Amino acid sequence: MKLVIVESPSKAKTIGKYLGQGYRVLASGGHVCDLPEKRLGIDVENSFEPEYVISDDKQRVIANLKSTVKNCDQVYLATDPDREGEAISWHLQNVLSLPDDEIRIEFNEISKKAVQNALTKPRKINRRLVDAQQARRVLDRIVGYKISPVISKKIKKGLSAGRVQSAALRMVVDREREIRAFKPEEYWTLHALFKAKKAFKALFYDVDGTKFKIPNKAALDKLLSQIEGKDYIVDEVKRSVQKVNPMPPFTTSTLQQDATTKFSLSAPQVMQIAQQLYEGFEIEGEGHVALVTYIRTDSVRIAEDAVWAAKRHIVDKFGAEFYPKFPNKFAVKEQAQDAHEAIRPISLEKDPESLKNKLSRNHYLIYKLIYDRFVASQMAPAQYDTLKVHLNAVGEKHNFGFKVQGRTLKFAGFTAAYQDFRNHVNEDEGEENALLPDLKEGDKLDLKELKYEQKFTKPPQRYTESSLIKAMEENGIGRPSTYASILSVIAKRAYTEKEGKNLKATELGETVCDTIVKYFPDIMDLKFTAKMEKELDEVEEGRKWQDLIGAFYPGFISEVKLAFHDGQAVKKEEVVSGVKCDKCGAMMVVKEGRFGKFLACPNYPNCKNILSMDSEVVGTCPLCGKDVLKKHSKAGKVFYGCSDYPKCKFASWDIPAPHLCPNCKSTMIVKKSKGKEKYVCTSCKYEEEK
């Protein structure tokens, strides 16, 4: 009997199906050993030697594996094909007293062919991979174990922090402060609407060929007076064919970005679904099946056999013209480890539509996303006929330029792979201004009207999970296997919160960030964090992991000692609430106490007035005319309720209008559209300006 040890029971079931008699496949359930929970577990005086212990919840698993090993002729360790998986195999080798032989096998996909092929090429455990994982684990334990007591002392008990999570938190905090400090600038847009078989509009762009931005109403009025009654003449027409290349197949981060944006799933949810697609699960009529390749990767490289399988599929389904002259290859980013190929379907014969009624909705959506992206990545470019037109309002002294452009799809190319490619994130958005009239130089156009609108520059957007993952990848923060867990940790610690899809730093998160920046500036420096990631990669290439830790530790531990002896607390940046103190008239600020947030007078101790957060007035009750307060449910969700509760039971998830709908007497709520606020009925959709 031969024993194969994998990480998950689901993976064990899939592989067991492929191997059949003569093999037994068992799961370790992930890591079986780790550093102790309640002490550092690292001998800083002895080359940073880690102390590994068998986790309490793995005692029974290890006992079962030891018993099984005694009755087996051969043991293979088939944990995941990455540093973490290599470390798990190493721990299993030590705990089960397995020989230092060629017992490690790995595969990028869980298919019969891949598993059987891996069994013909066992190897020894790669100690460089193990050391790279050890270096990260030891470094993160030292940082977390030493920083957490500092922020607990400086802010409040029970707080904790980590190395990479703290850098990610800083990105969210910095963005929040950029938004707060932003001062909008006024500008105006001007469009000329022209008469034609199909009316079209052109955007004002330049004066005598020099781009001109309309800064205010006075400048707009002057411009309008100069172009009033002038002739509009086409002076330039450019026609061309635009080629749009497909996006590369998914990496871990791009899959998370696309799926979180497209399906409103969280990054951890996306990874959980992708993991199940990789490990395999029961599919009606199919048995236990794995559908995609390994899902923790930063490479866009594709295996040769997958490239040729894609070619056959594309030519058969779409036609030879949809396959490029040469197979598409995509550049791998400089910081990528490139250990595994991109995420792709194991077999193109298992198309998403054939499995749609056999998979859960989310499994189907993620599988289809992966499948379509891979097929599209191997196809020919899409082609568009483009038209760019420049025209002038011809004045006495100056020409006032307008521009318009459009395109029509000439050849679908890779977009044919998407059933609904116009809605596909990060891909071509389809046709724009496709029906522009057939214009040529010298044409004189009939103006229908001029339209203008006041606008204001907007602050940077708050991060979403998708954009934060992209920013972390661009800054070299974290690795494919850690993006989702980083977001989970900072949310669980209440350092960030969600407003719709956006991530917002909490007051606690900002205070924690400021504390770590003050005492441990390197930990919060994005360039330093990215440099450390590269140094961790160097361990895999042969650098001694103890040297890396040894270079970092002395300076870091000095900072820890200084932080503990500094009696000053970090000053919190106060958030002004917009509520006046009813005792002294000062604008109250948001504070956080043992039982959550409250409003306090900034003139403390001269004025000790405090109010519940539910005291913030946001509007007028449409039922009784009294104040509507911003309130918090037991789950912490914001809602709006009448201040005269329980006499008046008005409540709404949205800020209410001060009156009911004149049509149907239902509640109206405040909505924003194009920077303006209006009242919208929740029942009949009646609208009116605020």
Summary of the structure (lengths in Angstrom):
residues: 690
radius of gyration: 30.9
end to end distance: 77.1
largest distance: 98.2
contacts: 2111
relative contact order: 0.11
helix: 36%
strand: 26%
